[in-house]
């Protein structure tokens, strides 16, 4: 749950929150804001795999919104070019029994954007295995097998056709190797949604190692840093995936690195399936309880506790509701170690309290 924008929506916010479980507190183990060059040769922690170094360019540009550090990473996606990946170690290895969160802040530029209605290829970032995840995502006419084993990935297929529909947001999990192709062990969920161009977006996925379910959110970011929810992904249960013909993941997965991947489409001819320039302002990964909490997760906790309190002592007015929320915000957030993930309220516990009070008041 991310935000509420008007006072008239306060009660609706609480009604919706009543159906949502309180989030696990996630603490960042990696947060790259691209305020400086991310490449190992420049003192960063990211390395390039593949021949397309020119597709990844660090920009010393102005902040995209309030709270965004100056600097970003420009990535050219062109599915006619050989697959290339920018990757960095997570500092920890996680598997299907672990809980974690990952995501990015990015902008899809409209200039030069092309998605072939007769093609099908993705814009992607996610978690990989530094040993077992290869660069061949699609296979090709000479060899249908691909080698991207052990991967948890955000995929956006911008292609739109009269027959298949689209565009599609399709988070995917590719498991450990089974046979010669990664397609032998893949699960995904998908829904039709167009990511708005020229708009900073915060995309985040949460995987629960207890339930084996991954969920995701897409928010737009206003110039003042305010988040507006745009979409929630179809929950992906890796052992009970959606779809009449879906097959559960076999075994599990193991990932230890984060990556932005610009893939070759091995089934495209003279025309690219997709061409786009993206600007990344952040890439992040977190695991539960490793030293701090984001303001967004603390906001979830406040709203969740408000919902619990409503069941035993319903407020008689909006003013009383806000008073309860304000008191809970102070009680829950004061003294907390806040992870600075460049979102509203992340500067300190005081800033987070102010931000959460504003959400409750609909400001």
Secondary structure by P-SEA (a helix, b strand, c coil): ccccccccaaaaaaaaaaaccccccccccccccccccccccccccccccccccccbbbbbccccccccccbbbbbbbbccccbbbbbbbcccccccccccccccbbbbbcccccccccbbbbbbbbbbccccccccccccccccccccccbbbbbbccccccccccccbbbbbbcccccccccccccbbbbbbbccccbbbbbbbbbbcccccccbbbbbbcccbbbbbccccccccccccccccccccccccccccccccccccccccccccccbbbbbccccccccccccccaaaaaaaaaaaaaaaaaccccccaaaaaaaaaaaaaacccccccccccccccccaaaaaaaaaaaaacc
